[in-house]
């Protein structure tokens, strides 16, 4: 009797700590939560740091007793950063040179991916390998030839230098989006398209009426990734756009120089004319703020797209 009672207590303790097959117990859940909190902190720490310093006055920054929480919310840093970045005009220009190529790239990648997924033609696998190989080739190798080519076409200094590659399936990391659509369209049952074709629908109508509505998560995830990559692209943007177009990341790259032009370059710290960490962090926060807003508005579809358009090898 004592042995059975001890065994039951032992089994109950093991079930409570480890759980059924090590998945539902307290020990397992604690490990998972600690791991997720640690990973979350690694990602959130830069945002928390920027948010804290962007709201600090110069006195708080110089005060060693003030660490994370400022003594008062100091919004003058954002006011100066807004003037340095010319935030609203630059934001409109940034959306113009990032959203439009992202839309075109997503549309073209969907058509190419659908063609690879649904049609049989000579050298199909070879062409698919070549498409994926474009992702392996570093863009630095094709940067100079493209610059010369765009210069001859008169595309430098305008959005055509981003739009033309996107229209031809050669935008930023287009191979990834083609692969996403290829995998997603392969998972759509062919019986649906065959039924539509029996009713007299052509290939274009089948693509628009059946394929596109069922691939909405793939469109969302491709557009968001393309938008973010075009947004963060500074080297090619500076090379192709010159002084004709600008973006928030480009303005952030020359933030200190622009600040020194607007304010006293050699001013005394007491006057507040000298750039400090708080103003830099405020400029960085303004630069990434639109991306954070886009993510929070679309996170539901973003997660769904990641889940449904992942490369599973099927």
N, C-alpha and C positions, 0 to 999 in steps of 0.2 A: 504493500500500500504506500509506504513511504517512497519507494523507488518510482512508482507511477506518478505520485504527486510532484516529486523532484523533476521527473521527465517533462511533465506538463508545464511546470514553471520555466524550465529551461527552454522548451519549445516556444512558450509564450514570449520569453525574453528575446529569443532569436528572431521571432516574427516581428516583434516591436522594433528592434534595432536594425535588422537586415531586411526583413520583409519577405514577401513571396518571391523567391528566385532573385533576391537582391535588388528589387525594383521599387518596393513600397515601404520599406522600413525607414525608421528615423535616421539611421546612419547614412543611407543612400540619399535621402532627401536633403540632409544637411550638407553632404558633399556637393550635390548638384547646386543648391542655393549659394553656397560659398563660392563655388566656381563661377556661377553666373554673376554674382555680385562683384567678384574680382575682375571679370572680363568687362562688365559694365562700367566699373570705375576707371579702368584703363581708357575706355572710349570717352567717358564723360569728363575725365580730369582736365583735358585741354579746354573744353567749353566752360567748365567751372572756373578755371584759372583766368581765362579771357574775360568772362563775365564779371569776376571779382575785381580784377585790375582796371577794367574799363570804367568802373563806377567809383574809382578812387581818385581823390584829389592828390596834388603833388605832396601835400603835407602827410597824407596817409601813406603814400608810397615811401616816403623818406623815414616814416616813423616805424622803428623795428617792432613796436608793440602791436601794430595793426597787421594782422596776417591775412585772413580770408574775408572777414566782414568789415567793410569800411565804416568809419564813424558817421558818415553821411553819404547819401546818394549824390554823386557829382556827375551831372549830365553834360557839363561843358566839354568833356572829352569827346562825346558824340557830336556835339555842335561843331567843334573844330575838325573832326574827322569827316563830317558831312561836307564841309567847305573844301577840304583838301581833295576829297574824292569826286566832288561835284556829283553827289550820290544819285539823285533822281535822273538827270540827263545821262549819266554813265550807265545807270541801271537799264534804261530804255534801250540804249545802244547795245548793251551786253545781251539783253533778251533778243534783240534783232539778229545778232551774229551767232547766237547759240541755239535758240529755239527753232528758227527756220531751217538751218542745216540738220538739226536733230529730227525734225518732222520728215524732211526729204530722205534722210538716211534710213529712217525706220520704214518708210513706205517702200523704198527700193529694196531694202534687205528682205522685206516680207515677200515681195514678188520673186526675188531670186531664190529664197528659201523654199517657196511653194513650187517653183519650177524643178528644183533638185528633188523635192520630196515626192512629186506626183508624176513626173514625166520621165520617160526613158529615151535617151539619145546617145549617140556615139561619144565615147570618152567622157562619160558623165563622172565616173569616179576620179578620173585624172583631173578634170576641171575642178571638182570639189576639193581635191588635195591642193591644187594651185590657189584656190580661194583661201583656204585655211593657211597656206604658206605666207600669204600677205600679212598675217598677224605676227608671224615669226620674224619677218624682216624688220629691223629697226627703222623707224621713220627718219632717223638722221641720215641714212644711206640714200633716201630718195628726196631729201629736203632740197638740196641744191639743184638737181635736175628739174624738180617741180617748180622751183623758183624761176629758173630760166624759161621754162615752158609757159608759166603764168605771165611772165614779163613780156614774152612775145605775143601772147594773146591779149595783153592789156588788162589782166585780171587783178594785178597788184593794187592794193589800196581800196578794194571793195570786197563785198561778201562772196563774189563769184569764186574766189580762191578757196573757199570752204564749200560752196554749193556744188561746183563742178565735180569734185571727187565723190561727194555724197550722191549725186545723181547717177554716177557710173558705178556705184557699189564699192568705192574706194575711200570712203570717209574714215574718220578716226575709229579704228578697231571695228570696221564693218564686218570683218570675218566672224567675229563673235556673234553679232546679231543675225547674220545669215545662218549660222549653225543653230542658234536658238529657234529661229523660225523653221528651219529644216527638221529639227527634232520635234517641234510642236505639231507641225502639219502631218508628220508621219504617224502621230498618235490619233489623228482624226480618222474614224472608220471610213474606208473607201465606199462602203455601201451607201452612205448618205450622198456622196457625190454621184455615184452611179445611178441612184434613184432620180436625182435631179436631172441627169443627162437623159434618162429615159423619158422624162417629161418635156424634153426639148431644150433644156438649158445648155448654153455653151460654156466653154471653159472660163471665160471672163465672168459670166453671171454666177457660175458655181463658186468662183473665188470670192466674189463680192458678197453673195447672199449666204453662203455656208461657211467658207473657210475663215473669212475675216471675223464674223461674230463669235466663232468658237475659239479664235486665237486672241481675244482681247487681252488676257493676261500677258501674252508674249509681246503685244504691241506696247503695253504699259511699261513693262520692265525694260524693253529695248529703248523706248523713248527716254525714260528716266536716266538710264546709263549713258545714252548718247548725249543727253542734255548736260549731265554733270561733266562728262569728258570734254565736251566743247567749251563748257564754262571754265574749267580749270586749265585749259590749254593756253599757255602764255608764250611759249617759244615760237611756235608756228604763227600764232596771231601777231606777235611783234614783227616777225619776218615778212609776212604777207600783207598785213594792214598798214605798216609803217605809222605815219602820223595822221592818216585819214580816218581810221576807226580805232576805237579803244574799248576796253572792257574793265570791269571792276578789278579782276586779278592783275591786269596790267597796271592799272593806277595804283594798286597796292604795292607793286614792285618798286615804284618810284615815289612811294609815300613820303619818305624822309626828304627827298629833294624838293618835292612840291611844297611840303610844309615850310621848308626853309625859304622858299620864294614868297610864300604868303605872309609868313611871320618873320620876326627878326632872327636871323641865323645865329647871331652871337649875343642874343639877349640874355639878361640875367635870369636865373631860375626863379627869383622872387616875383618877376613880372608875369611868369607863366608863358613866356614866348618860346622857351626851349622845349623841344619835343621830349616827351617822357614815355615810360612804359604804358601808362594809362591811355594815352592818345593812340599809341600803336595798337593796343589791344582793342580799342574802340573802332579803329579802322578795319581791323581784321574781323570783328564781329559784324560790322556793316556789310563786309564783303561776302561772308558766308550766310548771312541772315536770309536772303532769298532762297538759298538751297534748303535751309532748315524749314522754311515755310512750305516749300514744295513737298518736302519729305513728309511733314506732319499731315498735310492735306491728302497725300496719296499713299500713306504707309500701308493701309489695308490692302490696296491693289498691288503695292510693291511686294509685300510678303507673299501674296497669292501668286504673283507672277514668278517669283523666285521658286516657289514650291512646284508650280505646274509646268514651268518651262525649263527646269533643270535638265542637265545632260545625264540621262540614266543609263545610256548604253543599250536601250531597247531597239 
